[in-house]
């Protein structure tokens, strides 16, 4: 007997590519920083190997980094740090979907959170 595909029972939804940003074969929503306090929120960047963390700059004083902030195709997640009352808190955006691309169509599969 053939084993069932583990994704068989996961809801699937066709997603128009235009609603997302693409990095290699991964589609995602750009992280929304509009609700963060711009005077206390900083971009965190990394080198091409995902190492050497750098506080790039405050989100209201610098342009969004063009490299090193995130590359979902290489599993480099978008990070910001907020600072309040001498406490630093890191925020990370990790895609919760996996995608299949077939020609001009893409399908999103909801990933199980463990």
C-alpha positions in Angstrom: 0.0 0.0 0.0 1.2 3.5 -0.9 2.0 5.9 2.0 -0.3 9.0 2.0 1.5 12.3 1.2 2.0 14.1 4.6 0.7 17.3 3.0 -2.5 15.7 1.8 -4.6 17.0 4.6 -3.1 20.4 4.7 -5.4 23.1 3.2 -4.1 24.5 -0.1 -4.8 27.8 -1.7 -3.8 29.2 -5.1 -2.0 32.5 -4.6 -1.6 35.2 -7.2 2.1 36.0 -7.5 1.5 39.7 -7.7 0.5 39.9 -4.0 3.9 38.8 -2.9 7.6 39.6 -3.2 9.8 36.9 -4.8 13.2 35.8 -3.6 14.5 32.9 -5.7 11.6 30.4 -5.5 10.1 31.8 -2.3 7.2 34.2 -2.2 6.4 36.2 0.9 4.8 39.4 2.2 7.3 42.1 3.0 7.5 42.6 6.8 5.3 45.5 7.9 7.0 47.7 10.3 4.4 50.5 10.4 3.2 49.6 13.9 6.7 49.6 15.4 8.0 52.7 17.2 10.4 54.1 14.6 12.5 55.8 17.2 13.2 52.5 19.0 13.3 50.0 16.1 16.4 49.0 14.2 17.1 46.8 11.2 19.4 43.8 11.9 21.5 42.6 9.0 23.8 39.6 8.4 26.5 38.7 5.9 25.9 36.4 3.0 26.5 33.3 5.2 23.9 34.4 7.8 26.7 35.4 10.3 28.1 38.6 11.7 25.1 40.4 13.0 25.1 44.2 12.5 22.6 46.8 13.7 22.1 48.5 10.4 20.2 51.6 11.6 17.0 53.0 12.9 14.0 52.4 10.6 13.1 56.1 10.5 16.7 57.2 9.6 17.9 54.7 7.0 16.4 53.1 3.9 15.5 49.5 4.2 18.7 47.4 3.6 19.0 46.2 0.1 21.2 43.2 1.2 21.6 41.3 4.4 18.2 42.0 5.9 16.5 38.9 4.6 16.8 36.3 1.9 14.0 33.7 2.4 15.4 31.6 -0.4 18.6 31.1 1.7 16.7 30.9 5.0 18.0 34.3 6.2 15.0 35.7 8.1 14.1 39.3 8.4 15.0 40.7 11.8 14.5 43.9 13.7 15.4 44.8 17.3 13.4 47.1 19.5 14.9 48.8 22.5 12.8 50.0 25.4 13.7 50.5 29.1 17.3 49.1 28.4 15.8 45.9 27.1 16.4 44.6 23.5 13.7 42.5 21.9 14.3 40.7 18.6 11.5 40.2 16.1 11.8 37.7 13.3 9.6 37.1 10.2 9.7 33.4 9.1 7.5 32.4 6.2 4.7 30.0 7.3 4.0 28.7 3.9 5.7 26.6 1.3 5.1 27.2 -2.4 5.1 25.3 -5.7 5.6 27.2 -8.9 4.0 25.7 -12.0 4.5 28.0 -15.0 2.8 31.3 -14.2 0.9 29.8 -11.2 1.9 29.2 -7.7 0.3 27.2 -4.9 0.7 27.9 -1.2 0.7 25.1 1.3 0.1 26.0 4.9 2.9 24.6 7.1 2.2 23.0 10.4 3.5 24.9 13.4 5.1 22.7 16.0 
